[in-house]
Amino acid sequence: MLTALRKQAKSWVVKALLLVLVLSFAIWGIGDIFYGNPAEEEVASIGSSQITTGELNDAFNRSVNNLQRQFGGQFSREQAIGLGILQQTLQEQISQRLLALEAEEMGIWVDDDTLRELITENPNFQTAGRFDRLRFNQLLRTTGLSEQGYLEALRADLARNALTSGITAGATVPGAQVDAIYSYRNEERRGRYIKISDADIQDFDEPGDAALDTIYNDNEAQFTAPEYRAVTFVTIEPEDLLDEVEIADEDLQIAYDERAGQYITPERRAVQQLLAPDNEAAEAANALVEEGKDFAAIADELDGVSFTDLGDVTEAGMPAGIGADAFKVNEGEVTDPIQSPFGFHLFKVTSITPEDVTPFDDVRDDLRRQLALVEAEDLLPTVATQLDDELAAGSNVADAAAAVGLTVKTVEAVDRQGLAPSGEPVSSVEGWFGLLTTAFDAVENEPSLVEETDDGAYYVVEVNDIMEPRLKTMDEVRDDVIALYEDGQRREGARAKAESLRAKLQEAASLDTIAADEGLTIEAIEPVKRSDSGADAQVNREAIAALFQTEAGSVAEDVIEVEDGILVIANDEIMNAADDEDARAQLKTELERQVRSDLLEQFGSALQDLHPIEINQTALQRLIDNDLDHGYGGGSMAPGGPAPAMF
């Protein structure tokens, strides 16, 4: 591309373009002169108060820092923005500002003496029972706040808490309400069901043309082929450039020597161990070894001596400081007693597998490929640039690939999911996730940009034809339409049979009798609560809901549809909630928390009426797009700057 630009550099059109670019950079480069300080741009107004982008950025920085401490330093601002943390931070600031405005109007204020007392008496800032300024300064550094910023934030928090605590002070839930909700949530029911499976219904009429036409017309979306595109594309991976790389034999030998450890399988030995508590016991064990007794028998004979089969181990896998002796004796021999903090060890080597070294000639080809791949990776950007230059000169993808010596690939039809019209995956695009996105965003007969993937490969794609979505003809989908008809007939038949059995049960017939007469199996629903999913009983939430709408000893009024059939459900027993004072107290706490939350939400809505909120979406989007990289993104000091110490 640079070559193409240089070829046209003397053109008056290019000179005019360059002049426009220079003027654009000049204006944007000194944007503060024309547009003011972006950190002072108003991102939200709350009544008479404003939140600037600088203030929002400072708060956002603190949120990101907190997340980094929780999830590791790799958590970035971009990730936080993607998770909506910036918008969440703005909402928190708006809520704080609303409460601050109301607290100010109500005359709620926290004086300096109260602040000083709270900080100096905070155990987090004390050492040996006395205020420790170093610990306080450490907090400031961690939060990124100045002392004045921290004091004002604390003052505002205390004022807001005083305001909200007054709102939520009466948030209590009567005991009778707690009891009613507790009983409702924890009541259990036991039941049974029989299932009429769709697959068991085989008696239905063959479909006529009219029935098939109805199904075809009612399910057009199901029978509509997606958009397909015919594409020509080039992918560039290190493997594609291996023929361009030559590796000298001397380089192979050097690499083999440098990686010698990879080609050595260390000696392994099958080792047994006796562990004695003291030297006397170890000597006794050693004497029995000389008599020809095996380790297991010696351990059984001597008190305090234990036997362990260490298995097949390398020297590195033996206990540090004592295991090397086991690699100094011959097969079948036993070491002298070796002392360690755990006692006295005797090791017996029962077999030896010698060290094995893979010869250079056995790994030559694999090593050559490894080294070539490394060099090919370095070549990738150069080849991608050459391809880009050919495309910039006006070549299509096929011609550009031929000029650079790359293989071009074509696909006659592929959808956004990488499937051919047959429904089978198109193997040549598998693994190239961005390629399909690029192809379906591209204009027909215009090469895309050369794109780089996350793992350093490259691709470029050109769309040769676009096949718009279309409704398939009846002839194409007749088998699918018939299958849909048959599925519907089976489901209707299963429902009709289930309704018939349910009616018999309502007429006092026994579930056991009906199941026996129909050759059906009764399945149990063990005690469940209203909140259960039903998965343990292989039913669904609708079945659980039906069970709780049915009196004990009765059959549910409606049959329940599941994935592969229809259920008839009977309620066998209703079990009242078990009494659990701890669970009841926990529920009361939960309900009161909900009441406080509801009160604060209503209070917040009222405050928004008193102090209308306006968000500058343009400023917020600009903050998101630029991520404060143009002069005001790195600040972490709160507005106001440093102030003299209060204590």
FISE-48736 format. One line per 3 residues: their letters; for each residue y, x, z of C-alpha. Coordinates in steps of 0.05 Angstrom, whole numbers, always signed. Each point is the difference from the previous one (the first is absolute). Last residue first. Example, Ala and Ser with C-alpha at 12.3 -4.5 7.8 and 13.67 -1.06 7.14 Angstrom:
<sites>
SA	-21/+273/+143; -69/-27/+13
</sites>
This chain:
<sites>
FMA	+320/-96/+1248; +41/-37/-53; -2/+57/-50
PAP	+60/+5/-47; -12/-34/-67; -38/+18/-63
GGP	+7/-40/-64; +21/-73/-6; -52/-23/-49
AMS	-71/+21/+18; -22/+69/-21; -60/+4/-47
GGG	+32/+16/-66; -44/+20/-57; +14/-53/-51
YGH	+76/+2/-7; +17/+44/-58; -37/-25/-60
DLD	-72/-3/+23; +9/-64/+40; -66/-29/-23
NDI	+31/-8/-69; -37/-64/-19; -7/-28/+70
LRQ	+73/+13/+18; +22/-29/-66; -43/-61/+14
LAT	+34/-9/+67; +69/+9/-30; -16/-52/-54
QNI	-31/-47/+50; +63/-2/+41; -26/-44/+56
EIP	+43/-55/+29; -10/-29/+70; +41/-55/+31
HLD	+19/+9/+74; +1/-68/+34; -53/-31/-46
QLA	-40/+65/+5; +5/-5/+76; -32/-69/-2
SGF	-58/+27/-41; -8/+58/+49; -2/-48/+60
QEL	-54/-41/-35; -40/+64/-13; +12/+23/+72
LDS	-26/-66/+27; -61/+3/-46; -16/+71/+22
RVQ	+7/-19/+73; -47/-59/-11; -49/+45/-36
REL	+0/+50/+57; -11/-59/+48; -60/-20/-41
ETK	-30/+70/+1; +11/+8/+75; -33/-67/+13
LQA	-58/+20/-45; -10/+64/+39; +0/-40/+65
RAD	-53/-46/-29; -42/+59/-23; +4/+30/+69
EDD	-17/-67/+33; -62/-11/-42; -31/-69/+4
AAN	-48/-12/-57; +27/-47/-53; -38/-65/-6
MIE	-64/+0/-41; -10/-54/-53; -72/-7/-25
DNA	-42/-18/-61; +53/-11/-54; -33/-13/-67
IVL	+21/+31/-67; -22/-18/-71; +16/+60/-44
IGD	+10/+5/-75; -19/+58/-45; +10/+71/-24
EVE	+70/+19/+22; +8/-52/+54; +21/-73/-4
IVD	-2/-41/+64; -25/-72/+5; +49/-46/+33
EAV	-9/-47/+60; -35/+53/+41; -65/-23/+32
SGA	-2/-24/+72; -35/+21/+64; +64/+30/+28
ETQ	+62/-28/-34; +25/+31/-65; +68/+29/-15
FLA	-19/+67/+31; -61/+6/-45; +43/-17/-61
AIA	+48/+57/+17; -59/+49/+6; -26/-23/-68
ERN	+69/+9/-31; +4/+69/+30; -62/+22/-39
VQA	-75/+2/+10; -50/+57/+5; -9/-11/+75
DAG	+31/+67/+16; +53/-12/-53; +25/-64/+34
SDS	+71/+27/+3; +10/-14/+74; +68/-27/+24
RKV	-27/-68/+20; -52/+32/+44; -74/+9/-15
PEI	-66/-11/+38; -58/+13/-49; +1/-36/-67
AEI	-74/-8/-16; -32/-8/-68; -48/-56/-17
TLG	-44/+15/-60; -12/-52/-54; -66/-28/-26
EDA	+32/-68/-12; -45/-40/+48; +0/+56/+52
AIT	+76/+9/-2; +9/-75/+5; -46/-5/+60
DLS	+32/+59/+36; +70/-28/-12; -24/-66/+29
AAE	+19/-66/-32; +50/-40/+41; +36/-35/-58
QLK	+51/+55/+1; -55/+49/-16; -19/-42/-61
ARL	+72/+2/-24; +2/+75/+7; -63/+6/-41
SEA	+31/-40/-57; +64/+39/+4; -40/+65/-5
KAR	-37/-26/-61; +65/-19/-35; +31/+67/+17
AGE	-59/+39/-26; +0/-41/-64; +75/+11/-10
RRQ	-9/+75/+11; -58/+4/-48; +38/-40/-52
GDE	+60/+46/+7; -41/+63/-7; -33/-31/-62
YLA	+67/-15/-31; +25/+71/+14; -63/+29/-31
IVD	+10/-44/-61; +72/+24/-6; -23/+73/+6
DRV	-52/-10/-54; +51/-33/-45; +50/+56/+9
EDM	+7/+29/-70; -18/-65/-36; +51/-37/+42
TKL	+54/+46/-25; +34/+51/+46; +71/-16/+23
RPE	+43/+59/-17; +37/+55/+36; +39/+43/-49
MID	-34/+56/-38; +49/+59/-3; -13/+55/-51
NVE	+9/+75/-7; +26/+15/+70; +13/+74/+10
VVY	-20/+39/+62; +16/+67/+31; -39/+34/+55
YAG	+6/+58/+49; -41/+29/+58; +31/+26/+64
DDT	-39/-39/+53; +55/-52/+9; +3/-13/-74
EEV	+52/+27/-49; +27/-44/-55; +19/+21/-71
LSP	+48/-55/-18; -28/-58/-39; -10/+2/-75
ENE	+30/-59/-39; -45/-42/-45; +3/-61/+45
VAD	+47/+5/+59; -30/+25/+65; -7/-35/+67
FAT	-73/-18/-12; -16/+71/-21; +36/+31/+59
TLL	-38/-43/+49; -64/+17/-37; +14/+74/+5
GFW	+19/-1/+73; -71/-15/+22; -33/+55/-41
GEV	-67/+0/+38; -34/-42/-53; +39/+2/-66
SSV	-56/+29/-44; -53/-42/+34; +27/-67/-22
PEG	-31/-46/+54; -44/-56/-26; +27/-71/-5
SPA	-20/-6/-73; +75/-4/-18; +6/+71/+29
LGQ	+20/+11/+72; +51/+49/+27; +32/-50/+49
RDV	+62/-8/-43; -42/-19/-60; -31/+46/-53
AEV	-10/-7/-74; -13/+49/-57; +3/+61/+44
TKV	+19/+67/-31; -3/+72/+24; +36/+61/-25
TLG	-28/+70/+12; +52/+55/+9; +17/+57/-47
VAA	+75/-2/+9; +14/-24/-71; -60/-48/+2
AAD	+26/-31/+65; +69/-10/-30; -30/-32/-63
AVN	-41/-49/+41; +56/-16/+48; +52/-14/-54
SGA	+46/+56/-21; +76/-8/+3; +24/+68/+23
ALE	+0/-25/+72; -75/-13/-7; -12/+72/-22
DDL	+43/+26/+57; -39/-43/+51; -65/+29/-25
QTA	+26/+70/+8; +26/-18/+70; -69/-27/+19
VTP	-32/+65/-25; +46/+42/+43; -9/-46/+61
LLD	-76/+5/-7; -6/+75/-8; +0/+15/+75
EAE	-57/-50/+9; -37/+35/-55; +5/+66/+37
VLA	-33/-31/+62; -51/-36/-44; -18/+66/-34
LQR	-14/+33/+67; -48/-55/+21; -33/-2/-69
RLD	-13/+75/+1; -29/-6/+70; -48/-54/-23
DRV	-21/+42/-60; -10/+64/+41; -35/-32/+58
DDF	-72/+21/-14; +22/+66/-32; +36/+21/+64
PTV	-63/-7/+41; -5/-52/+56; -13/+38/+65
DEP	-54/-25/+48; -6/+22/+72; -71/-2/+26
TIS	-33/-62/+29; -32/+22/+66; -52/-36/+43
TVK	-19/-9/+73; +56/+42/+31; -4/-5/+76
FLH	+63/+1/+43; +2/+13/+75; +63/-22/+37
FGF	+23/+13/+71; +50/-47/+33; +56/-45/-24
PSQ	+57/+51/+8; -42/+46/-44; -54/+52/+13
IPD	-50/+22/-54; -74/+7/+17; -34/+47/-50
TVE	-10/-30/-69; -66/-30/-23; -39/+19/-62
GEN	-37/-44/-51; +45/+21/-58; +35/+65/+16
VKF	+56/+10/+50; +74/+15/-13; +21/-70/-23
ADA	-17/-32/+68; +44/+53/+32; +61/-29/-37
GIG	-5/-65/+39; +29/+27/+65; +75/+8/-11
APM	+12/-66/-35; -59/-49/+2; -37/+2/-67
GAE	+28/-34/-62; +34/+63/-26; -68/+35/+1
TVD	-27/-56/-43; -45/-55/+27; -66/-36/-13
GLD	-19/-38/+63; +29/+13/+69; -65/-22/+34
TFS	+19/-4/+73; -42/+16/+62; +24/-3/+72
VGD	-16/+45/+60; +19/-29/+68; -72/+0/+26
LED	-49/+40/-42; -64/-29/-29; +28/-53/-47
AIA	+52/+48/-28; -55/+51/-12; -42/-51/-37
AFD	+58/-17/-47; +15/+74/-12; -70/+19/-22
KGE	-47/+42/+43; -24/+68/-26; -4/+39/+65
EVL	+62/+37/-22; +37/-67/-1; -25/-13/+71
ANA	+33/+65/+22; +65/-20/-34; +0/-66/+37
AEA	-8/+36/+66; +56/+48/-20; +45/-60/-16
AEN	-17/-33/+67; +20/+63/+37; +63/+8/-43
DPA	+27/-69/+18; +4/-72/-24; -47/+10/-59
LLQ	+13/-26/-71; -57/+7/-50; +20/-5/-73
QVA	-35/-10/-67; +27/+25/-66; -16/-14/-73
RRE	+41/+52/-36; +49/-3/-58; +28/+58/-41
PTI	+65/-17/-33; +5/-33/-69; +48/+45/-37
YQG	+37/-25/-63; +61/-28/+35; +9/+64/+41
ARE	+6/+40/-64; +63/-37/-19; +43/+62/-11
DYA	-58/+37/-33; -14/-58/-47; +74/-5/-18
IQL	+2/+74/-16; -63/-6/-42; +29/-59/-38
DED	+65/+38/-12; -40/+58/-29; -35/-49/-47
AIE	+67/-23/-28; +18/-74/+4; +27/-32/-64
VED	+37/-66/+4; +17/-45/-59; -71/-29/-2
LLD	+9/-24/+72; +61/-41/-19; -29/-70/+2
EPE	-34/+14/+67; +68/+12/+31; +20/-71/-16
ITV	+42/-27/-57; -7/-73/-21; +21/-25/-69
FTV	+7/-72/-20; -7/-50/-56; +1/-72/+22
ARY	-23/-69/-22; +26/-49/+51; -31/-62/+29
EPA	+34/-59/+33; -47/-42/+40; -52/-47/-32
TFQ	+8/-73/+22; -63/-37/+20; +15/-1/+75
AEN	+72/-21/-13; -24/-56/-46; -42/-32/+55
DNY	+15/-74/-8; -3/+4/-76; -69/+33/-1
ITD	-27/-46/+54; +24/-61/-38; -27/+27/-66
LAA	-68/+11/+33; -3/-71/+25; +19/-27/-69
DGP	-52/+44/-34; -55/-27/+43; -28/+37/+60
EDF	-74/-5/+17; -12/-48/+57; -16/+23/+71
DQI	-62/+13/+41; +1/+73/+22; +33/-2/+68
DAD	-32/+53/+44; +49/+54/-23; +58/-40/+29
SIK	-30/+7/+69; -2/-61/+46; +11/+30/+68
IYR	-22/-27/+67; +42/+9/+62; -3/+10/+74
GRR	+49/-1/+58; +27/+32/+62; +71/-8/+23
EEN	+47/+41/+42; +66/-16/+35; +41/+63/+9
RYS	+63/-16/-40; +6/-73/+20; -14/+14/+74
YIA	+51/+57/+2; +51/-43/-36; -8/-57/+50
DVQ	-1/+45/+61; +63/+37/-23; +35/-66/-11
AGP	-21/-25/+69; +25/+65/+31; +70/-10/-28
VTA	+26/+55/-45; +60/+42/+22; +58/+29/-39
GAT	+56/-12/+50; +28/+71/-2; -2/+3/-76
IGS	+74/-11/-15; +24/+38/+61; -45/+58/-18
TLA	+30/-1/-70; +71/+13/+24; -17/+53/+52
NRA	-46/+33/-50; +56/+2/-51; +47/+32/+49
LDA	-52/+51/+21; -16/+17/-72; +74/+8/-17
RLA	+12/+48/+58; -62/+39/-19; +23/+6/-73
ELY	+69/+20/+25; -29/+53/+45; -47/+27/-54
GQE	+57/+5/-51; +44/+36/+51; -55/+49/+15
SLG	-12/+10/-74; -62/-31/-29; -56/+32/-41
TTR	-53/-36/+42; -38/+64/+15; +62/+42/+10
LLQ	+30/-51/+47; -64/-4/+39; -1/+76/+8
NFR	+71/-3/+25; -23/-47/+56; -57/+47/+17
LRD	+49/+58/+3; +48/-41/+42; -51/-7/+56
FRG	+17/-53/+51; -34/+13/+67; -67/-24/+28
ATQ	-37/+66/-14; +21/-5/-73; +34/-63/-24
FNP	+18/-29/-68; -63/-42/-10; +6/-23/+73
NET	+65/-37/-18; +46/+6/+61; +51/+43/-36
ILE	-1/-46/-61; +6/-67/+36; +53/+26/+48
RLT	+43/+29/-56; -4/-65/-40; +19/-42/+61
DDD	+59/+46/+14; +22/-3/-73; +7/-76/+0
VWI	-46/-50/-33; +35/-60/-30; -15/-74/-10
GME	+67/-35/-14; -31/-60/-35; +35/+19/-65
EAE	-26/+71/+6; -71/-24/+14; +5/-45/-62
LAL	+22/+57/-44; -53/+46/+28; -54/-52/-11
LRQ	+18/-8/-73; +5/+76/-8; -69/+11/+28
SIQ	-29/-53/-47; +35/+32/-59; -24/+69/+20
EQL	-71/-26/+5; +5/-33/-68; +26/+66/-30
TQQ	-58/+38/+30; -49/-50/-29; +32/+9/-68
LIG	-8/+76/+5; -71/-6/+28; -22/-42/-61
LGI	-66/+38/-10; +26/+31/-65; +62/+23/+37
AQE	-43/+35/+52; -41/+33/-54; +63/+25/-34
RSF	+26/+26/+67; -63/+41/+7; -60/+1/+47
QGG	-27/+71/-8; +26/+18/+69; -56/-36/+35
FQR	-17/-73/+13; +32/-13/+68; +52/+55/+2
QLN	+15/-14/-73; +9/-74/+15; +51/+16/+53
NVS	+37/+46/-47; +0/-55/-53; +30/-49/+49
RNF	+53/+51/+21; +18/+13/-73; +6/-75/-11
ADN	+49/-6/+57; +43/+56/-29; -6/-31/-70
LEG	+22/-68/+25; +61/+31/+33; +17/+39/-63
TTI	-11/-61/-44; +52/-36/+42; -12/-58/+47
QSS	+60/-46/+9; +26/-43/+57; +48/-60/-5
GIS	-57/-49/-13; -60/+42/-17; +14/+40/-63
AVE	-53/+40/-36; -5/+62/-45; +72/+21/+5
EEA	+12/+66/-34; +23/+53/+50; -57/+48/-17
PNG	+18/-7/-73; +67/+36/+13; +50/-26/-50
YFI	-13/-26/-70; +43/+42/-46; +8/+64/+40
DGI	-69/-9/+32; -31/-1/-70; +17/+73/-12
GWI	-67/+17/-35; -5/-69/-28; +64/+8/-39
AFS	-14/+71/-24; -72/-16/-16; +21/-58/-43
LVL	+55/+40/-35; -51/+55/-17; -50/-51/-26
VLL	+52/-34/-44; +20/+68/-28; -73/+17/-13
LAK	-8/-64/-40; +61/+16/-42; -27/+69/-15
VVW	-67/-31/-18; +34/-47/-50; +42/+58/-28
SKA	-66/+35/-18; -3/+74/+17; -52/-10/+55
QKR	-49/-37/-46; -51/+55/-4; +12/+18/+73
LAT	-16/-71/+20; -66/+2/-39; -19/+65/+34
LM	+15/-29/+68; -47/-57/-16
</sites>
